[in-house]
Amino acid sequence: MDQAVRELSYAQAIQEAMAIAMETDERVFLMGEDIGVYGGAFQVTGDLVERFGADRVIDTPISELGGAGVAVGAAVTGLRPIFEFQFSDFATLAMEQIVNQAAKMRYMLGGAVSVPVVMRFPAGSGTGAAAQHSQSLEAWLGHVPGLKVIQPATPYDAKGMLLAAVADPDPVMIFEHKLLYKTKGPVPEGYYTVPIGKAAIRREGRDLTIVATSIMVHKALEAAKTLEAEGIDVEVVDLRTIRPMDKETVIESVKKTSRLLCVYEGVKTLGVGAEVSAMIAESEAFDFLDAPIVRLGGAETPIPYNPDLEKATVPQVPDILAAARSLAMGGR
Amino acid sequence: MTVAQAKPKDLPVGANLPFIYREYSAERLKQALHKMYLIRQFEEGAEESYMRGLIHGTMHLSIGQEASAMGICMPLTNDDQITSTHRGHGHCIAKGAEVSRMFAEFFGKTTGYCGGLGGSMHIADVSTGNLGANGIVGGGIPIAVGAALTAKRLKSDRVVISFFGDGANNEGAFHEALNMASLWKLPVIFVCENNGYGMSTSMARSTAVPNVADRAAAYSMPGVIVDGNVLSDVAEASHEAVRRARAGEGPTLIESKTYRYRGHSKSDRNRYRTKEEIEDWMTNRDPIVRYENELMEFGIIDKAGVEAIREAVAKEIADGIEFAKASPSPEIRDLERYVYTETV
């Protein structure tokens, strides 16, 4: 298809996806706190209220639990809501509706309904917003059967995966790293989708596989460039979806490189990297491993305010470089 | 919208009759008694099946609350929707579900409304507008508001009822949902079936206002208190709330004061209330006895008519249990089948 490709920011790509979804499907509407004339806390909805009206870009009261429940009820009865949480941390206020209702309703009712709700979560640290506005809680929701949980890392994927999420009959949770909103990349005009449940190989390599999520994909790619000069050929896998996870792509990559480094921002213990590691340990790729798997995850602390401490809480490029060098040199 | 039908015959002209006798035909009034018996005997049948080990888990029986479920549902059509509670068997029947498929669900069978995956606490019948009971206190209230948002956006004539108990009025979901429903003037009706206790904790010990309906003022909607054991009073409040909702005037909070005869669930030892209190409600305020006596007093039904209803209901219940027993159980290989929607 001939679709003109422009440079858009991650936030613009999401906004464009929501506009296309609303243009093409009357059932689609947006809900969230201050998403109307304010344009959203991160200006992702922008001026959509002017194009689509306050009936389709609905400002909710500060009621995360109730708002999420309204979105679930609307989805079950035939609409296609996209519900924006102002910060992913506020999912904690709505866990009841997300975990007990949205995720389980289809199952509990024996398939009598579907819950096609999309929830968007601005996530992650790096903005100086401290412990209650900086978390990466995707693994919490990734633990819940019935939900799909995605973490697009590029503007292209942000648009295509959001459109795939709106078309999906089941609840899809999108974690958008706040530091990605202003990053730019090529985005085709018009409608396209990027499948949920498929990882992407961002860089091919022979010596070492880095499985990364969200913003860590970019840090991994930056590290890979440096490592290339040192003669370490890194393969970078962008996981993109944490539930359902694309096991095949990761397994094939590890079989090829025989070394695995997982890099993710969420707290290391019981996080996404734990799952990827265990999945590899249980797979046929285990026999191909030449060194123990290494995880780089968030520190076992709340996110601190001080900027130096905040940076130290999550993996940075030098951490990835050190871990990759050590892993590439180690072995048996 | 329910249309007023032919009035019962032989009633004194101009008599100051309760609402339902002015609104409904004798046939509909007798059907209501039939359904109230159906709810009562369904609950008794479920309880007996539980005792006999045919149903596992737990269940929350609504014996004593039949007029509340029935009265609220009288003005509803199949297109109208409800969300229900852990004590939701009566709502499901009042909205139009078949008891055979409800028993099958409780027995964990594939012919059950949820294919045996939901059980008592998640009983639903989407085809008659029941979006489901709920294991979480207050969980269905925002969902009902969402369903009402759909009704408004699609410009349908549909109204949505959210049933919940007195315990739910102290959940945040209740307050958030009522606020949004009123703010957006949605066609939803909040029905609090106040049976006096959230599990063991009485209203007096849990709630800072004497009546749940008092809380309507905070959300700028009418708060109506009715005797939940008087069918006509409940139905009348429901009619007015449904009229308001369909007219685009927004939500209503109805507090239906009633009583559950049985304990909260199967683990309840009834230590928080007296035998005398339970006895008083059972002997002096039973909703079925009261309604039945009223129907006989107004000459709408006679003893033989009542007996015929009870026999028909007993047969329906016995047949339902047999249907459930004879139905197949789900296959373990289908365990994951409904976690996600199968896309072809």
Interface residues (C-beta under 8 A of the other chain):
Chain A: F29 D55 T60 P61 S63 L65 G66 G67 A68 G69 V70 A71 V72 G73 A74 A75 V76 T77 G78 L79 P81 E96 Q97 N100 Q101 M105 R106 Y107 M108 L109 G110 G111 A112 V113 S114 P145 G146 K148 P169 D170
Chain B: Q81 T83 G112 Y113 C114 G115 G116 L117 G118 H122 A124 V126 L131 G132 N134 G135 I136 G139 I141 P142 I143 A144 V145 G146 A147 A148 L149 T150 A151 R153 L154 G172 A173 H175 E176 A177 N179 M180 L183 R337 Y338 V339 Y340 T341 T343
